[in-house]
Amino acid sequence: MSLVHAFQSCGLYILLDVNSGAVYEVDNRVYEVTHQYKKLEDREIIQSLKHKYEERDIYEALAEIRE
């Protein structure tokens, strides 16, 4: 993952890929995973968010971030 800024604006979750200039609107799940992605291993991210999201949804968010 390149340098990414994640922020909220007007109720939207937005990711800005600084290197490419691409802007993405994402859901809360992807937004939360993004904040942990560079600091934690996948299993740690799943552990920290499984109380809030289904495990398969967290895996899906990880896959979306890697694209």
MOWOWO-V89008 format. One record per residue. NEAR is the number of other ideal C-beta (glycine too) atoms within 10 Angstrom. Layout:
near
NEAR
NEAR
//
This chain:
near
12
8
10
17
11
17
10
10
8
5
5
11
18
15
19
14
14
10
9
10
7
11
10
17
11
18
12
12
18
21
19
20
26
21
11
16
19
9
8
14
10
13
8
11
20
18
13
14
18
12
6
11
17
11
11
8
16
22
15
15
24
17
9
16
16
8
6
//
